[in-house]
Structures are given as structure tokens and as C-alpha cells.
Amino acid sequence: MHPSKLYFITAIGTDSGKTLISAIVTEALQADYWKPIQAGFPRDTEKVQTLVSNSVSQFHSEAYLLQHPMSPHAAAQREGVKIDIHTLSLPNTHNTLIIEGAGGVLVPVNHQHFVIDIAQKFEAEVILVANIYLGSINHTLLTINELKRRNIPVKGIIFNGPANEDSEQFILNYSQYPLLLHVYPEEQITPEVVLSYAQQLKNSFIV
């Protein structure tokens, strides 16, 4: 069985909000979720599972579950594990599959490959999470340049954080990627909050 559609969630850096965005996209599309490489605990798979409330989505086990909260290549080396992206295979599902990366696009998973190579291996369409902070334009444009250099298809951008219209417009104009959603700071992240954003996302997201 092969997924009907693949989306790869990546970001401009670590702690950009990929897991929250993955939950929102998974909920919006009633998709399956898979994080191929998890480094450290708590597991993002468990977090997404607690935030998604539909009864359709399935949550697939990690291919690599590493103990240390660090770059996958460093955690794997410390634990005597060799991450080989050539042996990665998609979970068995006919549903749309959301794949969550680790960190940003050029986070190494071994001495030859980066996180974004997983998206390319599976020919997945990328959803780019860009969080807003001082310096994020630079980090976002560097990420966009790498995606364009690799000719990776991008579904669009999801901004995460306080509104900054000037920064957002500059990024959108430069990238020519569509804006899919803006997630704002929330006092608490609950399934209800995720569902609310998922309903917004449906309006701009055509599978």
C-alpha cells in the first residue's frame, strides 16, 4: 500500500513549531502521521496523537527512535546506530501521509545525508514552517534558496508566531510560495485549538 499523497513538514530551524503544525495539517486532512527519525523524548508522535481528534488518522512508528535530544547524526553516533535513509520505507497506508522532519532542512542525519534528503527520497511536497523572530527573514530565505536549488515542490508556507506583516510579506514575495495559514501564540495548545486552525487550513488547502 502506498499513501495517496505525501506532505513533508520542515522548518527554518529547531523549535519552529513543526509538531504543532503537523498536528494541524494531520487534523485538517484527516491524514496519517509519521516521524521517521525521533531524537529525544517526549516523542513527537505521542504529542501529535494527543492533539488530533479525528478517528481516521493513524500514527505510524518511527524508523529510528533515539534517546538523546540532539542532531540525529550526533544522537545516532552516540548510541551506536547508523541511520541509512536508503532503507527507509513508507508506512503501509492508502491515506494521505504527513511526514515530520527533524529540525531544519540541513540538519544532518548521517555524514552524507540531511533531513531534506528524506523528502526528496519519497518525492514529498514540502510545507515550510517559518516562525517569526529577529533574524528569521535570513533563516527563512536561506531555507527557501536550498529548497529551490534542489527543485523541491513546496505546497506553501505556514507562519508560526506573532504577526509581523512586513517580514511575512517580504518572505512571500521573495519565495512566491502561497501562504497556507498563520498560527498565533496560544495560551494553551489543546485539541480544540488544533481543530480550529485545521478548519482554517481547509479553506486554503486543496489536496
C-alpha positions in Angstrom: 0.0 0.0 0.0 1.2 3.5 -0.8 0.0 6.8 0.6 -2.4 8.7 -1.8 -0.4 11.9 -1.1 2.7 12.9 0.8 3.5 16.1 2.6 6.8 16.7 4.3 6.7 19.2 7.2 10.0 21.1 7.6 11.1 24.3 9.1 13.6 27.1 9.2 15.2 25.7 12.4 14.7 23.7 15.5 11.7 24.6 17.8 9.9 26.3 15.0 6.6 24.6 15.8 6.7 21.6 13.3 5.0 19.3 15.7 2.1 21.6 16.3 1.8 22.4 12.6 2.0 18.6 11.8 -1.0 18.1 14.1 -3.0 20.9 12.5 -2.3 19.5 8.9 -3.0 16.0 10.0 -6.3 17.1 11.5 -7.2 19.2 8.5 -6.6 16.4 6.0 -7.6 13.6 8.3 -4.2 12.2 7.3 -1.8 9.7 8.7 1.3 10.9 10.6 4.9 9.6 10.6 8.1 10.9 12.1 10.8 8.8 10.6 13.6 9.9 13.0 12.9 10.9 16.6 15.8 12.2 18.7 15.0 12.6 22.4 11.8 12.5 24.4 8.9 13.1 24.7 8.1 11.6 21.3 6.5 14.0 18.8 4.3 11.1 17.6 2.7 10.9 21.0 2.3 14.7 21.1 0.6 14.8 17.7 -1.7 11.9 18.7 -2.9 13.8 21.8 -3.8 16.9 19.7 -5.6 15.2 16.8 -9.2 14.3 17.5 -10.5 12.7 14.3 -11.0 9.0 14.2 -9.4 8.4 10.8 -5.7 9.4 11.3 -3.2 6.6 12.1 0.1 7.3 13.8 3.0 5.2 12.5 6.1 4.1 14.4 9.4 5.8 14.0 12.1 4.1 11.8 14.7 5.4 14.3 13.9 6.2 17.9 17.0 7.8 19.5 17.4 8.7 23.2 19.4 11.9 23.1 17.8 15.3 22.2 20.4 16.4 19.7 21.0 16.3 16.0 20.1 12.9 14.6 23.6 12.2 13.3 25.1 13.0 16.7 22.5 11.1 18.7 22.9 8.1 16.4 26.7 8.2 16.7 26.5 8.3 20.5 24.1 5.4 20.6 26.0 3.2 18.0 23.2 3.5 15.5 23.7 4.0 11.7 20.9 6.0 10.1 20.5 4.8 6.5 17.9 6.7 4.5 18.1 4.2 1.7 16.5 1.6 3.9 13.6 3.9 4.9 10.3 2.7 3.6 6.9 4.4 3.8 4.3 3.1 6.2 1.5 1.0 4.7 -1.4 3.2 4.2 -3.7 4.4 1.4 -4.4 7.6 3.2 -2.6 11.0 2.8 0.6 10.9 4.9 2.2 13.7 6.8 5.9 13.2 7.4 7.5 15.4 10.0 11.2 16.1 9.7 13.7 16.8 12.4 15.0 20.4 12.9 15.6 22.4 9.7 16.3 21.2 6.1 20.1 20.8 6.5 20.1 19.0 9.8 22.4 16.0 9.2 21.1 12.5 9.7 24.5 10.9 8.9 27.7 12.0 7.3 26.2 12.1 3.8 22.6 13.0 4.1 20.4 15.7 5.5 16.8 15.8 6.7 15.6 17.2 3.4 17.0 14.2 1.6 14.2 12.2 3.1 11.6 14.4 1.5 13.4 14.0 -1.8 13.7 10.3 -1.5 9.9 10.0 -1.2 9.1 12.8 -3.7 7.0 14.5 -1.0 5.7 18.0 -1.3 7.1 20.3 1.4 5.1 22.5 3.8 7.6 25.1 5.2 7.1 26.3 8.8 8.6 29.8 9.4 8.5 31.2 12.9 8.8 34.9 13.3 11.7 36.4 15.3 14.5 38.9 14.8 16.7 37.3 12.1 14.0 34.9 10.8 13.9 36.5 7.3 17.5 35.5 6.8 16.9 31.9 8.0 13.8 31.6 6.0 15.3 32.8 2.8 18.3 30.6 3.2 15.9 27.7 3.6 13.9 28.7 0.6 17.0 29.0 -1.5 18.0 25.5 -0.6 14.5 24.2 -1.5 14.6 26.0 -4.8 18.2 24.8 -5.5 17.0 21.2 -5.1 13.8 21.8 -7.2 11.7 20.5 -4.3 7.9 21.2 -4.8 6.6 23.4 -2.0 2.9 23.4 -1.1 3.2 26.7 0.8 4.3 28.4 4.0 2.8 28.3 7.4 3.9 31.2 9.7 4.0 30.4 13.4 4.2 33.2 16.0 3.3 36.9 16.5 2.2 38.8 13.4 4.9 40.8 11.5 3.3 41.9 8.3 6.4 43.4 6.8 8.5 40.2 7.4 5.8 37.9 6.2 5.1 39.9 3.0 8.8 40.1 2.2 9.1 36.3 2.6 6.0 35.6 0.5 7.1 38.0 -2.3 10.6 36.6 -2.4 9.6 32.9 -2.4 6.4 33.1 -4.5 5.1 30.4 -2.2 1.4 30.6 -1.1 0.5 31.4 2.5 -1.4 28.4 3.9 -2.0 29.6 7.4 -0.8 31.7 10.3 -0.7 30.2 13.7 -0.5 32.8 16.5 0.7 32.4 20.1 -1.8 30.5 22.2 -2.1 30.3 26.0 -2.6 26.6 25.8 -2.4 24.1 22.9 -5.4 21.8 23.0 -7.2 19.6 20.5 -9.8 22.3 20.2 -7.2 24.9 19.2 -5.7 22.4 16.7 -9.2 21.8 15.3 -9.9 25.5 14.9 -6.7 26.0 12.9 -7.4 22.9 10.9 -10.7 24.3 9.8 -9.0 27.5 8.7 -6.4 25.5 6.8 -9.0 23.6 4.9 -10.1 26.8 3.3 -6.7 27.4 1.7 -5.6 23.8 1.2 -6.7 21.9 -1.8 -5.4 18.4 -1.8 
